[in-house]
Amino acid sequence: MSFSDAIDDTRQRISELERRSDDLESQLAFQEETIDALNQLVTKQNQELQTLQKHLQLLVERMQQMRDSQDQQPLDERPPHY
């Protein structure tokens, strides 16, 4: 192998490494964008879940209050129009 062949081979290897480096940088940028988008989605869903849990708790409390008020009323009480 001549000196010029060695230089050409080295240039080809450097070119290939630069191409691979560019590909990896592109993949990394895409992954960072994807992770950011997924993080935003998880944060939003967590907030929605917390809101739904609060609403569910309020509904449970209201149902319990309704049961308690029904338990306190006599069963044979006549309505006021009698």
Sine and cosine of phi, psi and omega as CSV:
sin_phi,cos_phi,sin_psi,cos_psi,sin_omega,cos_omega
0.00,0.00,0.76,-0.65,-0.02,-1.00
-0.99,0.11,0.19,-0.98,0.00,-1.00
-0.89,0.46,-0.67,0.74,0.00,-1.00
-0.93,0.38,-0.56,0.83,0.08,-1.00
-0.91,0.41,-0.63,0.78,0.03,-1.00
-0.91,0.42,-0.65,0.76,0.03,-1.00
-0.91,0.42,-0.70,0.72,0.04,-1.00
-0.88,0.48,-0.68,0.73,0.03,-1.00
-0.88,0.47,-0.67,0.74,0.01,-1.00
-0.90,0.43,-0.66,0.75,0.03,-1.00
-0.89,0.45,-0.65,0.76,0.04,-1.00
-0.90,0.44,-0.66,0.75,0.02,-1.00
-0.91,0.42,-0.67,0.74,0.02,-1.00
-0.89,0.45,-0.68,0.73,0.03,-1.00
-0.87,0.49,-0.69,0.73,0.03,-1.00
-0.90,0.44,-0.68,0.74,0.02,-1.00
-0.91,0.42,-0.62,0.78,0.04,-1.00
-0.91,0.42,-0.66,0.75,0.04,-1.00
-0.89,0.47,-0.72,0.70,0.01,-1.00
-0.90,0.44,-0.63,0.78,0.04,-1.00
-0.89,0.45,-0.69,0.72,0.04,-1.00
-0.88,0.48,-0.68,0.74,0.04,-1.00
-0.87,0.48,-0.68,0.73,0.01,-1.00
-0.91,0.41,-0.64,0.77,0.04,-1.00
-0.90,0.44,-0.63,0.77,0.04,-1.00
-0.90,0.43,-0.71,0.71,0.03,-1.00
-0.89,0.46,-0.65,0.76,0.01,-1.00
-0.90,0.44,-0.68,0.73,0.02,-1.00
-0.88,0.48,-0.68,0.73,0.03,-1.00
-0.89,0.46,-0.68,0.73,0.00,-1.00
-0.91,0.42,-0.63,0.78,0.03,-1.00
-0.90,0.44,-0.66,0.75,0.05,-1.00
-0.90,0.44,-0.66,0.75,0.01,-1.00
-0.90,0.43,-0.70,0.71,0.01,-1.00
-0.89,0.46,-0.67,0.75,0.02,-1.00
-0.89,0.46,-0.70,0.71,0.01,-1.00
-0.90,0.44,-0.66,0.75,0.03,-1.00
-0.91,0.41,-0.62,0.78,0.03,-1.00
-0.89,0.45,-0.67,0.74,0.04,-1.00
-0.89,0.45,-0.65,0.76,0.01,-1.00
-0.91,0.42,-0.70,0.72,0.01,-1.00
-0.89,0.45,-0.65,0.76,0.02,-1.00
-0.88,0.47,-0.71,0.71,0.01,-1.00
-0.89,0.45,-0.70,0.71,0.00,-1.00
-0.91,0.41,-0.56,0.83,0.04,-1.00
-0.90,0.43,-0.67,0.75,0.04,-1.00
-0.90,0.44,-0.68,0.73,0.03,-1.00
-0.90,0.44,-0.64,0.77,0.02,-1.00
-0.89,0.45,-0.67,0.74,0.03,-1.00
-0.89,0.46,-0.66,0.75,0.04,-1.00
-0.89,0.45,-0.70,0.71,0.02,-1.00
-0.90,0.44,-0.61,0.79,0.03,-1.00
-0.91,0.42,-0.63,0.77,0.04,-1.00
-0.91,0.42,-0.69,0.73,0.02,-1.00
-0.90,0.44,-0.65,0.76,0.03,-1.00
-0.89,0.46,-0.68,0.73,0.01,-1.00
-0.88,0.47,-0.66,0.75,0.05,-1.00
-0.89,0.46,-0.66,0.75,0.03,-1.00
-0.90,0.44,-0.66,0.75,0.03,-1.00
-0.88,0.47,-0.69,0.72,0.01,-1.00
-0.90,0.45,-0.66,0.75,0.01,-1.00
-0.91,0.41,-0.66,0.75,0.03,-1.00
-0.89,0.45,-0.64,0.77,0.03,-1.00
-0.90,0.43,-0.65,0.76,0.05,-1.00
-0.89,0.46,-0.64,0.77,0.03,-1.00
-0.90,0.43,-0.67,0.74,0.03,-1.00
-0.89,0.45,-0.68,0.73,-0.01,-1.00
-0.89,0.45,-0.65,0.76,-0.01,-1.00
-0.94,0.34,-0.55,0.83,0.05,-1.00
-0.94,0.34,-0.57,0.82,0.02,-1.00
-0.93,0.38,-0.46,0.89,-0.04,-1.00
-0.99,0.13,-0.32,0.95,0.00,-1.00
-1.00,0.10,0.72,-0.70,0.06,-1.00
-0.91,0.42,0.59,-0.80,-0.06,-1.00
-0.96,0.29,-0.51,0.86,-0.06,-1.00
-0.99,-0.17,0.28,0.96,0.01,-1.00
-0.94,0.34,0.72,-0.70,0.02,-1.00
-0.99,0.13,0.56,-0.83,0.05,-1.00
-0.89,0.46,0.39,-0.92,-0.09,-1.00
-0.88,0.47,-0.36,0.93,-0.05,-1.00
-0.98,0.18,-0.08,1.00,0.04,-1.00
-0.99,0.11,0.00,0.00,0.00,0.00
